[in-house]
Amino acid sequence: MILNKPTIHLDVYEIHGTDKLNVWKIFEKHHYLSATLNTSAVCFVAVWEGVLVAFSANLVMPGRIPPLYEGDCRKKYRESRLVVLPDYQGLGIGTSFSECVGEIFLRRNYRYFSRTAHLKMGVHREESTCWRATSTNQVSREKAQKCSKNEAWHNYKLDTKRICFSHEYLGKNKWSIN
């Protein structure tokens, strides 16, 4: 007997102020890097059939990133935390939720980026026309190490051996840039 994945309809809400910190407490122990949450993060939750299933925190992305086209000077955001509760993992909620958040940022006229070490999510983005690989996609992070290998960086040690997928979300309209 082959079981198909259920059809999942997620309701996505932006949360603010103390609500985001309170909700983060439900998800923090499931994030692999750090339980801290930047207070300036723009946060969203995904709810499935009345149950809180996922959390996304997003930060302004500093630095210069090449424009997609001449005159493109939009502000950039990056996904900083994406957590799907363990009972709901493997159903495609993380990828769908991340793309929904990406759509929200695009509609607000921002560019949206994400970096993940999660293999399935990275492969999904590699194969999707909604995402475009950045110049740091699947590149060793050894050069990104800004401190000695013994020093902590943002409450965790940077794993320079882990290859990450790095993409920009282009949107559901599936246009591409060469």
C-alpha positions as CSV (number, residue, x, y, z in Angstrom):
1,M,0.0,0.0,0.0
2,I,1.4,3.4,-1.0
3,L,0.3,6.4,1.0
4,N,0.3,9.8,-0.7
5,K,1.3,13.0,1.2
6,P,-1.8,14.8,2.5
7,T,-2.9,18.0,0.9
8,I,-1.7,20.8,3.2
9,H,-3.2,24.3,3.4
10,L,-1.1,26.6,5.5
11,D,-2.3,29.8,7.0
12,V,0.6,32.2,7.3
13,Y,0.7,35.1,9.7
14,E,3.2,37.8,10.5
15,I,3.8,38.2,14.2
16,H,5.2,41.2,16.1
17,G,6.6,42.4,19.4
18,T,6.5,40.1,22.4
19,D,4.3,37.6,20.4
20,K,7.3,36.7,18.2
21,L,9.5,36.0,21.3
22,N,6.8,34.0,23.0
23,V,6.1,31.9,19.9
24,W,9.8,31.4,19.2
25,K,10.1,29.7,22.6
26,I,8.0,26.8,21.1
27,F,10.5,26.4,18.2
28,E,13.9,27.4,19.6
29,K,14.9,24.0,20.9
30,H,14.4,22.6,17.4
31,H,16.7,25.0,15.6
32,Y,20.1,23.4,15.0
33,L,22.3,26.5,15.4
34,S,21.2,28.7,18.2
35,A,18.2,29.3,20.3
36,T,18.6,33.1,20.2
37,L,16.3,35.3,18.1
38,N,17.3,38.7,16.8
39,T,14.7,41.1,18.2
40,S,14.7,43.0,14.8
41,A,13.7,39.9,12.9
42,V,10.5,40.0,10.8
43,C,8.7,36.8,11.9
44,F,6.0,34.6,10.4
45,V,4.2,31.5,11.6
46,A,2.5,28.7,9.6
47,V,-0.6,27.2,11.0
48,W,-2.1,23.9,9.6
49,E,-5.7,23.0,10.7
50,G,-5.4,25.3,13.7
51,V,-2.0,23.9,14.8
52,L,1.2,26.0,14.9
53,V,3.7,24.0,12.7
54,A,6.4,26.3,11.5
55,F,8.3,29.5,12.3
56,S,10.4,31.8,10.1
57,A,12.6,34.8,11.2
58,N,14.1,37.1,8.6
59,L,16.7,39.8,8.8
60,V,17.8,42.7,6.7
61,M,20.7,41.6,4.6
62,P,23.6,44.0,4.8
63,G,26.3,44.4,2.2
64,R,26.5,44.8,-1.5
65,I,24.8,42.2,-3.6
66,P,24.7,42.6,-7.4
67,P,21.4,43.9,-8.7
68,L,19.2,41.6,-10.7
69,Y,18.9,44.2,-13.4
70,E,20.2,47.8,-14.0
71,G,18.7,50.2,-11.4
72,D,17.6,47.4,-9.0
73,C,18.3,49.0,-5.6
74,R,15.8,47.1,-3.5
75,K,16.4,46.3,0.1
76,K,17.3,42.7,0.8
77,Y,16.2,40.3,3.4
78,R,17.5,36.8,4.3
79,E,15.9,33.9,6.0
80,S,17.6,33.6,9.4
81,R,15.6,30.9,11.1
82,L,13.2,28.4,9.5
83,V,11.9,25.7,11.9
84,V,9.2,23.1,11.3
85,L,8.2,21.1,14.4
86,P,9.4,17.5,14.2
87,D,6.0,16.0,13.9
88,Y,5.4,17.9,10.7
89,Q,8.7,17.5,9.0
90,G,9.0,15.6,5.7
91,L,5.6,16.8,4.3
92,G,7.0,19.7,2.3
93,I,5.9,22.4,4.8
94,G,9.3,23.9,5.1
95,T,9.8,24.5,1.4
96,S,6.2,25.8,0.9
97,F,6.4,28.0,3.9
98,S,9.8,29.5,2.9
99,E,8.4,30.2,-0.6
100,C,5.3,31.8,0.9
101,V,7.5,34.1,3.0
102,G,9.6,34.9,-0.1
103,E,6.4,35.9,-1.9
104,I,5.5,38.2,0.9
105,F,8.9,39.9,0.7
106,L,8.7,40.2,-3.1
107,R,5.3,41.8,-2.8
108,R,6.7,44.3,-0.4
109,N,9.3,45.1,-3.1
110,Y,12.3,43.4,-1.4
111,R,14.7,40.8,-2.6
112,Y,14.7,37.6,-0.6
113,F,17.6,35.2,0.1
114,S,18.1,32.0,2.0
115,R,21.0,29.8,2.9
116,T,20.5,26.2,4.1
117,A,22.5,23.2,5.0
118,H,19.4,21.0,4.8
119,L,20.0,18.7,1.8
120,K,16.4,18.1,0.7
121,M,15.6,21.8,0.9
122,G,18.8,22.7,-1.0
123,V,18.1,20.1,-3.7
124,H,14.5,21.4,-4.0
125,R,15.8,24.9,-4.6
126,E,18.4,23.7,-7.1
127,E,15.6,22.1,-9.2
128,S,13.0,24.9,-8.7
129,T,12.5,27.8,-11.2
130,C,11.4,29.9,-8.2
131,W,15.0,30.1,-6.8
132,R,18.3,31.2,-8.3
133,A,21.6,30.0,-7.0
134,T,23.9,32.8,-5.7
135,S,27.6,33.0,-6.1
136,T,28.1,31.3,-2.7
137,N,25.9,28.3,-3.5
138,Q,27.7,25.1,-2.5
139,V,30.9,26.9,-1.8
140,S,33.2,26.0,1.1
141,R,32.7,28.3,4.0
142,E,36.4,28.2,5.1
143,K,36.9,31.8,3.7
144,A,33.9,33.0,5.6
145,Q,35.5,32.2,8.9
146,K,36.1,35.6,10.5
147,C,37.6,34.3,13.7
148,S,40.0,31.6,14.8
149,K,38.7,28.1,14.7
150,N,38.6,28.1,18.5
151,E,36.5,31.2,18.9
152,A,32.8,31.2,19.1
153,W,30.9,33.3,16.5
154,H,27.4,34.4,17.3
155,N,27.1,31.8,20.1
156,Y,28.1,28.8,18.0
157,K,31.2,27.6,16.2
158,L,31.0,28.1,12.4
159,D,31.2,24.7,10.7
160,T,33.4,25.4,7.8
161,K,33.2,21.9,6.4
162,R,29.5,22.0,5.9
163,I,28.5,22.9,2.3
164,C,25.4,25.1,2.2
165,F,22.9,25.9,-0.5
166,S,22.5,29.7,-1.1
167,H,19.7,31.0,-3.2
168,E,17.7,34.1,-4.1
169,Y,13.9,33.7,-4.3
170,L,12.6,34.9,-7.7
171,G,9.0,34.2,-7.2
172,K,6.2,32.0,-8.4
173,N,6.0,33.7,-11.8
174,K,9.0,31.6,-12.6
175,W,11.0,34.1,-14.5
176,S,14.8,33.6,-14.7
177,I,17.8,35.8,-14.9
178,N,21.0,34.7,-16.7
